Structures are given as structure tokens and as C-alpha cells.
């Protein structure tokens, strides 16, 4: 079989860069989006891959046309797509429902839910056309437990799980699966900055969660569809 192809939206963050590294080492050809130019340049330098192994593009994943165009470019470059990972996301502080303004709400929906929806929608026709297809999204424990003080984030991440299960039902009789990994916290620089008094030693490392993504991206994960897999570590 030819080397598999993975499209990763949000490949320069803490989890994204770990997933890119693991899949590259596993023989994948990669199409990766970034938004911050410096992060894109750093990933390109650290990976050291040739253009026939890594396609790197600056893409606003809250723009549906931009996401669709990116997938078309990936297919034009690599001929097919086996895996699509939506790894864009973020937490922009917290508010209760009655205190959540429209700007904050839309920001959380854009980062965490629209990005996943547009990635899934653009990916599915190409995944169906491949020998085997894997869609992998990232939720959060907050989407299940819905703690107070971060309403918009909770709602967006709950939507990611609903999206995962919806797609899983839609592709049940095909060669495609859809699953989500569900972190609580990850030991990244941004997480430490946001929660400086956290118990970092108990937080899973990005590479540990990337290992779960790597398995879900493999042909061997075919029996898993519609799962929301907790990756909480000891938290």
C-alpha cells in the first residue's frame, strides 16, 4: 500500500505538533494547517521533511471555503486522504451563561466547534474515496461535566462529541470511522500559563495523547467507531 496521507488542521499547537511528529515517524504523508506564521516556520524546520512528505499551509479553519480548498489541495498533492484530524481549539477564559457575551461565545464556537465541523464536512468525501478513512476530533471533559464559569467552552466541546457520534452513525456502513479523544488537561506551555498552580505532574503529556490519536488513525482501529475516548491521565 502507498504511504497513507493525513490532513491535520491545527498542527502547530501542543497536541498538533506531537501528532504531526508521530504520524510522520509512522510513514504518513502530511498536509498541515497553521495560523501563526512563526509556528508554521518552526514546525517546518523541526520536521525537516521534503515537500513531497509535508504540505504546510496557513488556513483560517473558521472559514468553510478555506478549509474545503485546503482539502482539495491536499488531494491534488497526495492523490488521496486516509486520515483527517481536527486539532484546532482553545479556551478563552470563562463566564457563566448569563455573563457570556456574543464575542466570547462566537470565539469558542469558531475555535472548537466550527473548526471541527468544517474539517469533517470537507474531509468526508475524500475519506469515503480512500481504501480506509479515519476522522479524529478533539473534545474535552468539560463537554461532559460542564463546570460552571466556562459556558461557551463547555457548549462548544459538547458539540464536538455530538458531531463525532453523528458522523459515526452516518458512515457506519462504509470504510470510514469517526472518533474523538477527550482530554481533561494537557501539560503544555499554554496550559501551565493559564493554570500556574496546577498539578502538572499528573497532566498527560501531548505525546501520550498523540499516541491515542496515532492508533485511531491506523487501519487497525477499524472496530472503533463513534467513541469518545477519555485521555485524562490522573487528573
SULVEN-V717305 format. One line per field, one symbol per residue. psi: psi as a letter, one per 30 degrees, with the letter a starting at -180 (. if undefined). A space follows every 50 residues. Layout:
psi=???
//
This chain:
psi=klklkkkjkhgfaeeeeeeeeeeefggkkkkkllejeeeeeeeeeeehll fffjjkkjkjfgjeeeeeeeeeeeeeefelkekkkjgkllkhlllleffj leeeeeeeeeefeeeeeeeeeeeeeeeeflekkkkkljblfffefhllgh eeeeeeeeeeeeeeeeeeefgegagklklkkildlkileeeeeeifglie ffkklefeeeeeeeefflffgffjkgkjjkhfbg.
//
